[in-house]
Amino acid sequence: MAFDLFAKIRELFEGDPAIRKVADNPALSAEILLLFRMVLADGQVEEAELETLKRICADAFGIDEASFAGVVQYLQDYGYETSAAQALSTFRGYPHERRVQLARHLAEIAKADQHLNTQEVRFLARTLEALGLESHEVV
């Protein structure tokens, strides 16, 4: 009980730890921006795609649902000028398996609504090319 109160007071002064985590890590910011761009690739936010993004953020990055909206707001406020190409350039020097993981997360979001839109396929294809990956590595 006292620990919970202390944690809430600390958060008041220091902000949400998940938002700080994203703010302090440009690669993480770039990755979540790319994942969110996949949600938006077909021009509409589908609930299934958004839920998949939330799950990926929780499982892969430790960003729980309570912090998710704040992270998205942070990225909207500070990441809006970052293009997909700029975000992808962050990953060019990353290990192969890390790039494959990013591509798989993107594909998972694209397939979440049971419909692959042309824009989603194009975005994924451009991403694979920029990451130096082949489609068979993602599937």
C-alpha positions as CSV (number, residue, x, y, z in Angstrom):
1,M,0.0,0.0,0.0
2,A,2.7,2.5,1.0
3,F,4.8,1.4,-2.0
4,D,1.8,2.1,-4.4
5,L,1.4,5.6,-2.9
6,F,5.1,6.3,-3.2
7,A,5.1,5.1,-6.8
8,K,2.1,7.4,-7.6
9,I,3.9,10.4,-6.0
10,R,7.1,9.6,-7.9
11,E,5.1,9.4,-11.2
12,L,3.6,12.8,-10.4
13,F,7.0,14.4,-10.3
14,E,8.9,12.3,-12.8
15,G,6.1,11.3,-15.2
16,D,5.0,8.0,-16.5
17,P,8.0,5.6,-16.6
18,A,6.8,4.1,-19.9
19,I,6.8,7.5,-21.6
20,R,10.2,8.3,-20.2
21,K,11.4,4.9,-21.5
22,V,10.2,5.8,-25.0
23,A,11.5,9.4,-24.8
24,D,14.9,8.3,-23.7
25,N,15.3,5.7,-26.4
26,P,15.2,7.0,-30.0
27,A,15.2,3.4,-31.4
28,L,12.2,2.5,-29.4
29,S,10.4,5.7,-30.4
30,A,11.2,4.9,-34.0
31,E,10.0,1.4,-33.7
32,I,6.6,2.3,-32.1
33,L,6.2,5.0,-34.7
34,L,6.6,2.5,-37.5
35,L,4.2,0.1,-35.9
36,F,1.6,2.9,-35.4
37,R,2.1,3.8,-39.1
38,M,1.2,0.3,-40.0
39,V,-2.1,0.7,-38.0
40,L,-2.7,3.8,-40.1
41,A,-1.5,2.5,-43.5
42,D,-4.9,1.7,-44.8
43,G,-6.3,5.0,-43.8
44,Q,-8.4,3.8,-40.9
45,V,-7.7,2.7,-37.3
46,E,-9.1,-0.8,-37.0
47,E,-9.7,-2.0,-33.5
48,A,-8.0,-5.4,-34.1
49,E,-4.9,-3.6,-35.4
50,L,-4.8,-1.3,-32.4
51,E,-5.2,-4.1,-30.0
52,T,-2.4,-6.0,-31.7
53,L,-0.2,-2.9,-31.4
54,K,-1.1,-2.6,-27.7
55,R,-0.2,-6.3,-27.1
56,I,3.1,-5.9,-29.0
57,C,4.0,-2.8,-26.9
58,A,3.2,-4.7,-23.7
59,D,5.0,-8.0,-24.6
60,A,8.0,-6.6,-26.4
61,F,8.6,-3.2,-24.8
62,G,6.9,-3.5,-21.3
63,I,4.4,-0.7,-22.0
64,D,1.2,-1.6,-20.3
65,E,-2.2,-0.6,-21.4
66,A,-2.5,2.2,-18.8
67,S,0.6,3.9,-20.3
68,F,-0.2,3.2,-23.9
69,A,-2.3,6.3,-24.6
70,G,0.4,8.5,-23.0
71,V,3.1,6.9,-25.2
72,V,1.0,7.5,-28.3
73,Q,0.4,11.1,-27.2
74,Y,4.1,11.6,-26.7
75,L,4.9,10.3,-30.1
76,Q,2.2,12.5,-31.7
77,D,3.6,15.5,-29.9
78,Y,7.3,14.8,-30.6
79,G,7.6,12.2,-33.3
80,Y,5.3,13.8,-35.9
81,E,8.2,15.1,-38.0
82,T,9.9,11.7,-38.2
83,S,9.2,10.1,-41.5
84,A,9.0,6.3,-42.0
85,A,12.4,6.4,-43.9
86,Q,14.0,8.3,-41.0
87,A,12.6,5.8,-38.5
88,L,13.8,2.8,-40.6
89,S,17.3,4.2,-40.9
90,T,17.6,3.6,-37.1
91,F,17.4,-0.1,-37.8
92,R,19.9,-0.5,-40.7
93,G,22.8,-1.3,-38.4
94,Y,20.8,-3.6,-36.0
95,P,21.3,-7.3,-35.9
96,H,19.4,-9.4,-38.5
97,E,17.1,-11.0,-35.9
98,R,16.1,-7.7,-34.5
99,R,15.2,-6.4,-37.9
100,V,13.2,-9.6,-38.6
101,Q,11.3,-9.1,-35.3
102,L,10.3,-5.6,-36.3
103,A,9.1,-6.8,-39.7
104,R,7.1,-9.6,-38.1
105,H,5.5,-7.1,-35.7
106,L,4.5,-5.0,-38.7
107,A,3.1,-8.0,-40.6
108,E,1.2,-9.1,-37.5
109,I,-0.5,-5.7,-37.2
110,A,-1.3,-5.6,-41.0
111,K,-3.0,-9.1,-40.7
112,A,-4.8,-8.4,-37.4
113,D,-8.1,-7.3,-39.1
114,Q,-8.0,-10.4,-41.4
115,H,-7.6,-8.2,-44.5
116,L,-4.3,-7.1,-46.1
117,N,-4.9,-3.8,-47.8
118,T,-2.8,-2.7,-50.8
119,Q,-1.3,0.2,-48.8
120,E,-0.4,-2.2,-45.9
121,V,1.3,-4.5,-48.4
122,R,3.2,-1.6,-50.0
123,F,4.3,-0.3,-46.6
124,L,5.5,-3.7,-45.5
125,A,7.4,-4.3,-48.9
126,R,9.1,-0.9,-48.6
127,T,10.0,-1.7,-45.0
128,L,11.5,-5.1,-45.9
129,E,13.5,-3.5,-48.6
130,A,14.8,-0.8,-46.3
131,L,15.7,-3.4,-43.6
132,G,17.5,-5.6,-46.1
133,L,15.0,-8.5,-45.5
134,E,13.2,-10.9,-47.8
135,S,9.5,-11.7,-47.4
136,H,10.2,-15.4,-46.6
137,E,12.1,-14.3,-43.5
138,V,9.0,-12.6,-42.0
139,V,6.4,-15.3,-42.7
